[in-house]
């Protein structure tokens, strides 16, 4: 489902290649919206890390058990969570992948547990989507049957397999 922006509800913050940061005037939350359409499977942008840290925070993406990156370009930090995401931060290829067709004006969103094993801050999701998970927390806290519905990073997939194998031992 498309999350088209309405110019009367958003304020333009900054422009970037193929997208722009807009602020929702109702809740003052920033989001990243497309100015170009993308097809499922396309790479939107190649990203990198501006900084690597050993503990997660609300701005990092996890790339290994002890490594979390701050995204570069920095405006990618405005990609918000959705239980019906349209992008994935592929931390193996360091590419922002398009999971669905995306129209001009759509807000980019990703499923936070797809990149985070343990999150620094859990939160209640208010996306209102039929598939809403409710409490958003790291993949380690989400039932396997829920995780199976999402495309996950290679790291999170490997951690989930390792964790589930350990559970079978007990």
C-alpha positions in Angstrom: 0.0 0.0 0.0 1.3 3.4 -0.9 1.9 6.1 1.7 1.6 9.1 -0.5 2.5 12.4 1.1 0.1 15.3 1.2 1.9 18.6 0.8 -0.5 20.3 3.2 0.5 17.9 6.0 4.3 17.9 5.4 7.0 20.6 5.4 10.0 20.2 3.2 13.3 19.9 5.1 16.0 18.9 2.6 16.5 17.5 -0.9 18.8 14.6 -1.8 19.3 12.3 -4.9 15.9 10.6 -5.6 14.4 11.7 -2.3 13.7 14.4 0.2 13.3 14.7 3.9 9.8 16.0 5.0 8.4 16.7 8.4 4.9 15.6 9.4 3.3 18.8 10.7 1.0 16.8 13.0 3.7 15.0 15.0 6.9 16.7 13.9 8.4 13.4 12.8 10.8 13.5 9.9 10.6 10.9 7.1 12.3 10.2 3.8 10.1 10.4 0.7 10.9 9.5 -2.9 11.1 12.0 -5.8 11.7 9.1 -8.2 9.8 5.8 -8.6 11.5 2.5 -8.0 10.7 -1.1 -8.9 10.8 -4.1 -6.6 14.4 -5.5 -6.6 16.0 -2.2 -7.6 18.9 -0.7 -5.6 17.9 2.8 -4.4 21.4 3.8 -3.2 24.7 2.3 -2.0 25.3 3.3 1.6 28.3 3.2 3.9 29.1 3.8 7.5 30.1 7.2 8.8 31.0 5.6 12.2 31.1 2.1 13.7 30.1 1.6 17.4 29.8 -1.4 19.6 26.4 -0.7 21.1 23.2 0.1 19.3 21.3 3.4 19.4 18.2 4.7 17.6 20.3 5.9 14.7 22.4 2.7 14.0 22.0 -0.3 11.8 23.5 -3.6 13.1 26.1 -5.4 10.9 27.5 -8.0 13.3 27.1 -9.0 16.9 29.3 -6.2 18.2 29.2 -3.7 15.3 26.5 -1.1 14.6 26.9 1.6 11.9 25.8 5.2 11.6 24.6 5.5 8.0 26.2 7.5 5.3 24.7 9.4 3.6 23.3 10.7 6.8 19.8 11.5 5.5 19.1 7.7 5.3 18.6 7.9 9.1 15.1 9.4 8.3 13.8 6.1 6.9 11.2 5.1 9.5 9.9 1.8 10.7 6.9 0.1 9.1 5.4 -3.4 9.6 4.9 -3.4 5.8 8.3 -2.1 4.7 9.2 -1.0 1.2 13.0 -1.1 1.6 15.7 -3.1 3.3 19.2 -2.0 4.4 21.2 -5.0 2.9 24.2 -4.9 5.2 26.0 -7.6 3.2 26.0 -5.6 -0.1 25.6 -2.2 1.6 22.7 -1.4 -0.7 19.3 0.0 0.1 17.0 -2.5 -1.6 13.5 -1.9 -2.9 11.2 -4.6 -1.5 8.1 -3.4 -3.3 7.3 -1.0 -6.2 7.6 2.5 -4.9 5.8 5.5 -6.4 7.0 9.1 -6.5 6.0 10.6 -3.1 6.0 7.4 -1.1 7.7 7.4 2.3 10.6 4.9 2.5 10.3 2.5 5.4 12.0 -0.6 6.8 11.2 -3.2 9.3 13.6 -2.4 12.2 13.9 -6.0 13.4 15.2 -6.9 9.9 18.5 -5.2 10.9 18.5 -5.3 14.7 19.0 -8.4 16.9 18.6 -6.4 20.1 17.4 -2.8 20.0 18.4 0.0 22.3 14.8 1.2 22.6 11.7 -0.8 22.0 8.6 1.1 21.0 4.9 0.7 20.3 4.2 0.7 16.6 1.2 2.8 15.4 1.4 2.0 11.7 -2.2 0.7 11.7 -1.3 -1.9 9.1 -3.2 -5.3 9.2 0.2 -7.0 9.8 1.3 -4.6 12.6 3.6 -6.4 15.0 2.6 -4.0 17.9 5.7 -3.8 20.1 8.8 -3.2 18.0 11.9 -4.7 19.5 15.0 -6.6 18.2 14.6 -9.8 16.2 15.7 -11.8 19.2 12.4 -10.9 20.9 10.1 -11.5 17.9 8.6 -14.9 17.3 10.1 -16.9 14.5 6.8 -17.2 12.7 6.6 -13.4 12.5 10.2 -13.0 11.3 9.6 -15.5 8.5 7.2 -13.0 6.9 10.0 -10.5 6.3 13.2 -10.2 4.3 16.0 -10.0 6.9 19.6 -9.1 6.6 22.0 -12.0 6.3 23.3 -11.2 9.8 19.8 -11.3 11.4 18.9 -14.5 9.4 22.0 -16.2 10.7 21.4 -15.1 14.3 17.8 -16.3 14.1 18.9 -19.7 12.8 21.6 -19.9 15.5 19.1 -18.9 18.2 16.5 -21.4 17.0 19.1 -24.2 16.9 20.0 -23.5 20.5 16.3 -23.6 21.5 16.1 -27.1 20.0 18.8 -28.3 22.4 16.7 -27.5 25.4 
